[in-house]
Structures are given as C-alpha cells and as structure tokens.
C-alpha cells in the first residue's frame, strides 16, 4: 500500500508563509486550521 502525499490538500501559513499539508488530526476541523504550528499561532501578531 503506497500513499500519495502530494495529493493532500494544502494551505499557506499566514505567519511563516510556508505551505502545510492536511494531517489526520485536523480531519474534522480542516476549515478552521489557519496556522501550521503552535509556534506560528503564538507569533501571529509579531510578524503580521
């Protein structure tokens, strides 16, 4: 069984401007996910 990770949905983090891909733990709340990590979430006002 091979997984095709390049086909996962992606978003761009507004803090670090890097793309991040869908993760299983975000399955139920993907529309609400904005930041790629806790670090970017905490630094949202520092770089914005």
C-alpha positions as a Python dict, from the first residue, in 0.01 Angstrom:
ca = {
    (1, 'X'): (0, 0, 0),
    (2, 'X'): (161, 325, -106),
    (3, 'X'): (43, 668, -3),
    (4, 'X'): (38, 964, -239),
    (5, 'X'): (110, 1252, -3),
    (6, 'X'): (144, 1503, -286),
    (7, 'X'): (-234, 1487, -332),
    (8, 'X'): (-320, 1605, 21),
    (9, 'X'): (-484, 1948, 46),
    (10, 'X'): (-251, 2232, 139),
    (11, 'X'): (-278, 2577, 294),
    (12, 'X'): (-26, 2856, 347),
    (13, 'X'): (51, 2970, 699),
    (14, 'X'): (-5, 3347, 731),
    (15, 'X'): (278, 3383, 984),
    (16, 'X'): (570, 3199, 822),
    (17, 'X'): (430, 3194, 463),
    (18, 'X'): (516, 2825, 423),
    (19, 'X'): (274, 2567, 283),
    (20, 'X'): (150, 2295, 514),
    (21, 'X'): (-46, 1983, 429),
    (22, 'X'): (-357, 1820, 572),
    (23, 'X'): (-298, 1600, 875),
    (24, 'X'): (-516, 1324, 1016),
    (25, 'X'): (-562, 1509, 1347),
    (26, 'X'): (-711, 1806, 1156),
    (27, 'X'): (-963, 1584, 973),
    (28, 'X'): (-1274, 1718, 1149),
    (29, 'X'): (-1159, 2081, 1166),
    (30, 'X'): (-960, 2141, 844),
    (31, 'X'): (-1162, 2451, 757),
    (32, 'X'): (-1073, 2602, 1094),
    (33, 'X'): (-698, 2533, 1073),
    (34, 'X'): (-510, 2855, 995),
    (35, 'X'): (-157, 2816, 1133),
    (36, 'X'): (94, 2537, 1068),
    (37, 'X'): (210, 2507, 1430),
    (38, 'X'): (164, 2629, 1786),
    (39, 'X'): (473, 2846, 1744),
    (40, 'X'): (321, 3029, 1446),
    (41, 'X'): (-9, 3066, 1629),
    (42, 'X'): (167, 3232, 1924),
    (43, 'X'): (373, 3459, 1693),
    (44, 'X'): (77, 3569, 1479),
    (45, 'X'): (90, 3931, 1598),
    (46, 'X'): (471, 3956, 1596),
    (47, 'X'): (502, 3911, 1220),
    (48, 'X'): (165, 4032, 1097),
}
